Amino acid sequence: MKNKKIPVFILGSLFAIAIVTITMISYIDYVQESLWDKSVDDILETTLQEEKSLNIYLQKDTENLRNVLNNIVNSKDHLAKKIAEIPSHEYINYFYIDTLQNKYIDKTGEHAIDRDKILQLSQLYKEESGIIDPFFNDKTGIKVIGTYVRDEHRYLIKESQVSYIADKFSLSFYNNLGFSYIVNTDGDVLIRTNHKNANRTFQNLFDIIDLEKNNNADIESFKNSLAHQQKGIALFNYHDNTNVFCYVPMSIGEQWYVVSIIPNAAIMEQANNIILHTIVLSLIIIGSIGFVVLLYLLNHRKHKRVVENLAFYDHLTGLYNYQKFKMEGQKLLAQENRSWAVIYIDIDGFKIINDLNGYQFGDFVLKELAALLEKYVTEYCIACHMNADQFLFMCHYHNKKDIVKICQEINQDLRQFLHNNGYERETVMKFGICCQEDDKHIHTMDHLVDCSHLALNALSHNVNEYYYFYHSQMREHLLKEADIESKMDKALENKEFVFFLQPKFNVNGEKILGAEALVRWIDSQQQMIMPNDFIPLFEKNGFILKLDEYVFESVCQYMSSRISQHQNVIPISVNISRLHLYQHDFIERYVKIKEKYQIPDQLLELEITENILLEDVKRVQTIVAELQAHGFLCSIDDFGSGYSSLNLLKDLPINVIKLDRFFLKDNYNVVRSYEIIKSVINMAKSIDIYTVAEGVETKEQQQFLQTIGCDMIQGYIFSKPLPIDEFNKYL
């Protein structure tokens, strides 16, 4: 019997070893391929971002040059003076050329230019605007890039040193292991990175591709891709190293490319660590072969599910992770005759949930939201947990109302869940929705997700608006916002933000009782940018905190100056954002500014929009009481635009309410609106709260407000917002 059992054991052991070995090799191949593909995709995406960043920079250059050229052409000032006024520094120079007058002007003055040079210019700068490949400046010998615009016979050229462009766009990535070059379609290096590991001597990209060690077909395919403005990846050997090339064509310039290079060994380092551990584990398994055989037979299927869960599922919620979501979503997109939409979901104020209740409760909320989404998961609907409080949901639909209904149900169910678990603060879900049918350029999951995110970011902080549909014009809006964001810090530094004052009158219009400070942006071109164009963006990106405080301090400076000159001073109200109320040192900073300029009590009024109250009444109560203790007046702006306005008055120690201008608009409910105003003013008087009516424009409105006893009027009937000098004269 023993002789019979030994061969069976050996066969079983050999079989088990073979299975383990095959599994190990397969797993190693799987890890290598999966991690390599993901890493290369990330590098290609990084390269795309570098291309976008440089492209936007060069586009803005040509747009700015066009504006400057138009300004120069239309200006009556001396041209040399105008050129000298263009901002520049040691890395950038500007040139203005007039081919009719045979002259050019730079910061050193006006110079003559010969006809041969003019002919050369007409050949080089033949388009209305464009970018010229790097060249060496005749005078300085420094390599520069030329950006230019022209009309019939005038040119405005900006020369930027190549080293400046390379420094400005840090062409390195992947923990500083990879670096990028800007090349043309022939592989000639236009801009080289300053990365320490980059080759600083070669002039053409193909100089670092070993022709003997690389397949000619691969090299020709790479050249063909460059010649036809295609993006992609390639793997080439150079000396003893294998490098990954990711290449992306630029949409501006004379056939430029961003080419990112990274050693393949750097990409595979993570995979090699996993492979090493896999080999060690496999050897342990082989050493304990009898137990492994039994364990493998019993748990093979379970082990496979665990690996799949680790690779494709979120450990907290059990939903797909982002990579799996994109993979499955792309399969769904391949199905024809179906309408697809992606919803980008965010819990507004989730950080506050964590801060007030702890991260364990926050995870509990995320799991509940995942469970709500799973109710809608079918063969044609998928969901994933991206990160933090952000989720994605993809579904097919027959009518957009179907999508809105899903959003409404999820929003309502989560609110009810929070309420049932003792969380009383108002929480709003935010849904950014992108339907594939709304933009013919959307063909991939990445596009759908990106556009749904744009829709999410377009949502306001109004609690009544919790979903928003993407539309193709949003990309233009995004570029405009990016331009504003690129200028906002410099604008604040240069004091381009100023405040106007709109007087508040008694109801007869005979006396100014106060004023409201309203911010305006007068840019470097002396163009006024109105608040509606930048305030909503600043609310989203948090810059409103700096701007509000800047305006507040400017108002204090103004009042202090009048007080020191023994001039008349009236109370001035200043708006504060909802974001201030969640800063722990907000009151301390504002009190410090008030005391710095020695502003007497009751002269500074802080306006809080009513929607802030609906988010966290108790917090606002505490803040208002503390502000009043330090001599501030506090008012509710846009009163009547929320839900529980009348109930709020009994709980808040507010000094003033400003009636929302909506009530005074001419509409079919004008009689009802006037009755509401009358009731609110009567109630406010009974509890010693002053009332201000905003947006008063007609004599009939003014007479009505006078009849019912409104305390103050603010509107165009008496005065528009005025610059400080005009306001002082008016006062």
MOVEN-V633527 format. One record per residue. N is the residue number from 1. SS is DSSP state (hx for helix, st for strand, lp for the rest). PHI is phi in whole degrees, 0 to 359 (* if undefined). NEAR is the number of other ideal C-beta (glycine too) atoms within 8 Angstrom. Layout:
# MOVEN-V633527
n = <N:N>
ss = <SS:SS>
phi = <PHI:PHI>
near = <NEAR:NEAR>
This chain:
# MOVEN-V633527
n = <1:2:3:4:5:6:7:8:9:10:11:12:13:14:15:16:17:18:19:20:21:22:23:24:25:26:27:28:29:30:31:32:33:34:35:36:37:38:39:40:41:42:43:44:45:46:47:48:49:50:51:52:53:54:55:56:57:58:59:60:61:62:63:64:65:66:67:68:69:70:71:72:73:74:75:76:77:78:79:80:81:82:83:84:85:86:87:88:89:90:91:92:93:94:95:96:97:98:99:100:101:102:103:104:105:106:107:108:109:110:111:112:113:114:115:116:117:118:119:120:121:122:123:124:125:126:127:128:129:130:131:132:133:134:135:136:137:138:139:140:141:142:143:144:145:146:147:148:149:150:151:152:153:154:155:156:157:158:159:160:161:162:163:164:165:166:167:168:169:170:171:172:173:174:175:176:177:178:179:180:181:182:183:184:185:186:187:188:189:190:191:192:193:194:195:196:197:198:199:200:201:202:203:204:205:206:207:208:209:210:211:212:213:214:215:216:217:218:219:220:221:222:223:224:225:226:227:228:229:230:231:232:233:234:235:236:237:238:239:240:241:242:243:244:245:246:247:248:249:250:251:252:253:254:255:256:257:258:259:260:261:262:263:264:265:266:267:268:269:270:271:272:273:274:275:276:277:278:279:280:281:282:283:284:285:286:287:288:289:290:291:292:293:294:295:296:297:298:299:300:301:302:303:304:305:306:307:308:309:310:311:312:313:314:315:316:317:318:319:320:321:322:323:324:325:326:327:328:329:330:331:332:333:334:335:336:337:338:339:340:341:342:343:344:345:346:347:348:349:350:351:352:353:354:355:356:357:358:359:360:361:362:363:364:365:366:367:368:369:370:371:372:373:374:375:376:377:378:379:380:381:382:383:384:385:386:387:388:389:390:391:392:393:394:395:396:397:398:399:400:401:402:403:404:405:406:407:408:409:410:411:412:413:414:415:416:417:418:419:420:421:422:423:424:425:426:427:428:429:430:431:432:433:434:435:436:437:438:439:440:441:442:443:444:445:446:447:448:449:450:451:452:453:454:455:456:457:458:459:460:461:462:463:464:465:466:467:468:469:470:471:472:473:474:475:476:477:478:479:480:481:482:483:484:485:486:487:488:489:490:491:492:493:494:495:496:497:498:499:500:501:502:503:504:505:506:507:508:509:510:511:512:513:514:515:516:517:518:519:520:521:522:523:524:525:526:527:528:529:530:531:532:533:534:535:536:537:538:539:540:541:542:543:544:545:546:547:548:549:550:551:552:553:554:555:556:557:558:559:560:561:562:563:564:565:566:567:568:569:570:571:572:573:574:575:576:577:578:579:580:581:582:583:584:585:586:587:588:589:590:591:592:593:594:595:596:597:598:599:600:601:602:603:604:605:606:607:608:609:610:611:612:613:614:615:616:617:618:619:620:621:622:623:624:625:626:627:628:629:630:631:632:633:634:635:636:637:638:639:640:641:642:643:644:645:646:647:648:649:650:651:652:653:654:655:656:657:658:659:660:661:662:663:664:665:666:667:668:669:670:671:672:673:674:675:676:677:678:679:680:681:682:683:684:685:686:687:688:689:690:691:692:693:694:695:696:697:698:699:700:701:702:703:704:705:706:707:708:709:710:711:712:713:714:715:716:717:718:719:720:721:722:723:724:725:726:727:728:729:730:731>
ss = <lp:hx:hx:hx:hx:hx:hx:hx:hx:hx:hx:hx:hx:hx:hx:hx:hx:hx:hx:hx:hx:hx:hx:hx:hx:hx:hx:hx:hx:hx:hx:hx:hx:hx:hx:hx:hx:hx:hx:hx:hx:hx:hx:hx:hx:hx:hx:hx:hx:hx:hx:hx:hx:hx:hx:hx:hx:hx:hx:hx:hx:hx:hx:hx:hx:hx:hx:hx:hx:hx:hx:hx:hx:hx:lp:lp:lp:lp:hx:hx:hx:hx:hx:hx:hx:lp:lp:lp:lp:lp:lp:st:st:st:st:st:st:st:lp:lp:lp:lp:st:st:st:st:lp:lp:st:st:st:st:lp:lp:hx:hx:hx:hx:hx:hx:hx:hx:hx:hx:lp:lp:lp:lp:st:st:st:st:st:st:st:st:lp:lp:lp:lp:lp:lp:st:st:st:st:st:st:st:st:lp:lp:lp:st:st:st:st:st:st:st:st:hx:hx:hx:hx:hx:hx:hx:lp:lp:lp:st:st:lp:lp:lp:lp:st:st:st:st:st:st:st:lp:lp:lp:st:st:st:st:st:lp:lp:lp:lp:lp:lp:lp:lp:lp:lp:lp:st:hx:hx:hx:hx:lp:lp:lp:lp:lp:lp:lp:hx:hx:hx:hx:hx:hx:hx:hx:hx:hx:hx:hx:lp:lp:lp:lp:st:st:st:st:st:st:st:lp:lp:st:st:st:st:st:st:st:st:st:lp:lp:lp:lp:lp:lp:st:st:st:st:st:st:st:st:hx:hx:hx:hx:hx:hx:hx:hx:hx:hx:hx:hx:hx:hx:hx:hx:hx:hx:hx:hx:hx:hx:hx:hx:lp:hx:hx:hx:hx:hx:hx:hx:hx:hx:hx:hx:hx:hx:hx:hx:hx:hx:hx:hx:hx:hx:hx:hx:hx:st:lp:lp:lp:lp:lp:lp:st:lp:hx:hx:hx:hx:hx:hx:hx:hx:hx:hx:hx:hx:lp:lp:lp:lp:lp:lp:st:st:st:st:st:st:st:st:st:lp:hx:hx:hx:hx:hx:hx:hx:hx:lp:hx:hx:hx:hx:hx:hx:hx:hx:hx:hx:hx:hx:hx:hx:hx:hx:lp:lp:lp:st:lp:lp:st:st:st:st:st:st:st:lp:lp:st:st:st:st:st:st:st:lp:lp:lp:hx:hx:hx:hx:hx:hx:hx:hx:hx:hx:hx:hx:hx:hx:hx:hx:hx:hx:hx:hx:hx:lp:lp:lp:lp:lp:lp:lp:st:st:st:st:st:st:st:st:hx:hx:hx:lp:lp:lp:lp:lp:lp:hx:hx:hx:hx:hx:hx:hx:hx:hx:hx:hx:hx:hx:lp:lp:lp:lp:lp:lp:lp:lp:lp:st:st:st:lp:lp:lp:lp:hx:hx:hx:hx:hx:hx:hx:hx:hx:hx:hx:hx:hx:hx:hx:hx:hx:hx:hx:hx:lp:lp:lp:st:st:st:st:st:st:st:st:st:st:lp:lp:lp:lp:lp:st:st:st:st:st:st:st:st:st:st:st:lp:lp:lp:lp:lp:st:st:lp:hx:hx:hx:hx:hx:hx:hx:hx:hx:hx:hx:lp:lp:hx:hx:hx:hx:hx:hx:hx:hx:hx:hx:hx:hx:hx:hx:hx:hx:hx:hx:hx:hx:hx:lp:lp:lp:lp:lp:lp:st:st:st:st:st:lp:lp:hx:hx:hx:hx:hx:lp:lp:lp:hx:hx:hx:hx:hx:hx:hx:hx:hx:hx:hx:lp:lp:lp:lp:lp:lp:lp:st:st:st:st:st:st:hx:hx:hx:hx:hx:hx:lp:hx:hx:hx:hx:hx:hx:hx:hx:hx:hx:hx:hx:hx:lp:lp:lp:st:st:st:st:st:st:st:lp:lp:lp:lp:lp:hx:hx:hx:hx:hx:hx:hx:lp:lp:lp:lp:st:st:st:st:lp:hx:hx:hx:hx:lp:lp:lp:lp:lp:hx:hx:hx:hx:hx:hx:hx:hx:hx:hx:hx:hx:hx:hx:hx:hx:hx:lp:lp:lp:st:st:st:st:st:lp:lp:lp:lp:hx:hx:hx:hx:hx:hx:hx:hx:hx:hx:lp:lp:lp:st:st:st:lp:lp:lp:lp:lp:lp:lp:st:lp:hx:hx:hx:hx:hx:hx:hx:lp>
phi = <*:293:296:286:286:297:300:298:296:296:300:296:293:299:298:296:298:299:297:298:297:298:298:299:296:298:294:298:299:296:296:302:292:296:291:295:300:296:295:294:299:296:293:298:295:299:297:299:294:298:299:299:298:293:295:298:299:290:298:297:302:292:297:296:298:298:297:294:298:299:296:294:297:275:278:267:289:295:300:301:295:295:295:296:279:293:300:207:214:296:265:227:228:241:227:243:233:242:284:286:268:52:213:225:232:230:292:271:133:259:223:278:221:277:291:298:294:296:297:297:296:297:280:281:251:268:273:293:202:170:237:254:307:307:212:268:297:301:272:267:74:266:285:225:249:259:248:215:226:209:241:299:220:243:233:235:240:245:257:248:298:301:297:293:298:296:290:293:253:300:276:222:198:54:57:68:269:248:210:232:234:257:231:263:292:272:90:292:283:263:228:250:291:268:302:297:268:283:284:257:249:288:254:228:302:284:291:255:249:293:293:281:263:242:291:299:297:295:294:295:297:296:298:297:297:295:292:250:57:255:256:168:227:212:236:228:265:218:56:256:246:256:239:264:252:248:233:223:286:271:276:230:102:276:58:267:226:259:242:259:233:214:300:300:297:293:293:276:302:296:297:295:297:296:296:300:296:295:296:300:297:295:295:296:296:296:297:248:299:299:292:296:302:296:296:296:296:278:239:303:294:296:299:298:294:297:299:295:297:296:280:234:235:283:290:278:258:81:280:303:277:296:298:296:300:294:298:291:295:296:296:295:298:290:283:272:63:227:262:244:219:242:249:265:248:218:268:291:85:296:300:292:301:295:295:276:240:94:291:296:293:300:296:299:294:297:295:293:297:299:295:296:292:297:297:260:287:223:298:244:221:228:221:210:259:283:191:47:255:252:231:234:222:239:208:263:209:259:215:300:297:299:292:300:297:300:299:298:293:296:299:294:295:291:301:296:299:297:297:294:259:82:263:268:293:293:239:238:280:241:232:260:242:236:260:303:293:277:209:294:275:273:229:234:296:302:296:299:294:300:288:293:293:300:297:298:293:282:292:275:273:292:296:283:249:236:219:210:265:293:221:298:289:293:295:296:297:297:296:295:296:298:294:297:296:290:255:295:295:294:297:293:297:272:59:282:274:230:243:259:239:253:294:247:253:290:296:278:76:264:215:274:259:179:204:244:275:237:284:228:243:252:284:295:268:64:264:272:255:279:305:299:274:228:299:302:294:294:296:286:267:87:294:301:298:294:294:302:293:297:295:300:293:297:297:297:300:299:293:299:297:292:297:295:264:59:260:297:232:239:298:236:261:232:282:234:279:300:294:300:291:253:259:293:251:302:297:302:292:292:296:299:294:301:287:302:262:54:276:299:297:71:258:249:241:256:263:244:290:298:298:297:298:290:284:201:298:298:296:295:304:297:294:299:298:290:297:296:295:261:93:273:269:232:226:259:270:55:296:105:273:262:257:252:300:294:294:293:298:287:258:250:278:281:272:220:239:252:291:300:296:302:292:264:292:286:209:288:255:299:295:296:299:297:294:296:302:300:295:296:295:299:295:299:299:292:244:59:246:284:237:233:260:267:71:282:233:242:296:297:297:296:294:297:296:294:296:269:89:296:282:220:232:229:176:292:299:250:193:275:299:241:301:304:299:294:296:300:295:297:291>
near = <4:5:6:7:8:8:8:8:8:8:8:9:11:8:9:12:10:8:9:13:10:8:9:11:8:8:9:11:8:8:12:11:8:9:13:11:8:9:11:12:8:9:16:13:8:11:15:10:8:15:13:8:9:13:11:10:10:12:9:9:11:14:8:8:14:10:9:11:14:8:10:12:8:5:7:2:6:5:10:9:8:12:13:7:5:8:3:7:5:3:7:11:9:14:11:15:13:10:11:5:5:10:10:10:12:11:8:4:7:7:9:5:9:7:6:6:8:11:8:8:11:9:6:7:12:5:6:6:9:11:12:11:8:8:8:7:10:3:4:4:5:7:9:13:14:11:14:14:11:11:8:3:6:12:12:15:12:12:13:12:12:12:9:10:12:12:8:7:10:5:13:9:12:12:3:7:9:13:13:14:15:14:13:11:8:7:11:9:12:12:12:9:11:9:9:4:5:10:5:4:4:8:6:9:12:9:7:8:12:9:8:4:5:11:5:7:6:11:13:8:9:13:10:8:12:13:7:6:6:7:8:7:9:11:9:13:11:8:5:3:9:9:13:14:12:14:16:13:11:12:5:8:8:8:8:13:13:14:14:16:11:15:11:11:8:10:16:11:8:9:12:8:8:10:11:8:8:12:10:8:8:12:8:8:10:11:6:8:11:7:7:12:12:8:8:11:7:6:8:8:6:7:8:8:8:8:8:9:9:7:8:9:12:11:4:9:9:6:13:13:11:9:8:12:15:11:8:10:13:10:8:13:12:6:7:4:3:8:9:13:15:15:15:15:14:12:13:10:10:12:6:10:15:11:6:6:8:6:6:6:11:13:9:9:14:12:10:10:14:16:8:10:14:9:6:10:8:5:3:7:11:12:16:13:14:8:4:5:8:10:14:15:13:14:13:9:11:4:5:9:6:9:13:9:8:12:14:8:8:14:12:8:9:15:9:8:10:10:8:6:8:4:9:4:10:7:12:9:13:12:14:18:16:18:13:11:4:10:11:3:6:11:5:8:11:7:11:17:13:8:14:16:10:14:16:13:8:9:12:5:8:6:11:4:8:12:11:11:10:14:7:7:6:12:8:7:9:9:9:8:9:9:9:11:10:6:9:11:7:7:11:12:6:7:6:10:12:12:12:13:13:12:14:12:15:10:11:7:9:5:6:10:10:12:13:14:14:10:12:13:13:9:11:5:6:5:6:7:9:7:9:6:7:11:10:8:11:12:11:7:7:7:11:11:11:8:12:13:11:10:14:12:10:11:13:14:9:9:14:11:8:10:12:6:6:4:6:5:7:10:11:14:14:14:12:10:9:11:10:10:13:6:8:3:6:10:10:7:9:13:9:8:12:13:7:7:11:7:10:7:5:6:10:14:14:14:13:14:11:16:13:11:12:11:10:10:10:6:8:13:11:8:11:13:9:9:12:12:6:9:9:12:12:13:15:15:10:10:12:12:9:11:4:7:11:7:7:13:13:6:7:12:8:11:10:14:14:15:16:11:8:8:11:12:9:3:6:3:6:9:6:7:13:10:8:10:15:9:8:15:13:10:10:12:10:6:8:4:11:9:15:15:16:10:9:15:8:7:6:6:13:13:8:9:13:10:6:10:8:14:9:14:16:14:11:7:11:9:9:5:9:12:7:11:6:8:13:7:6:9:8>
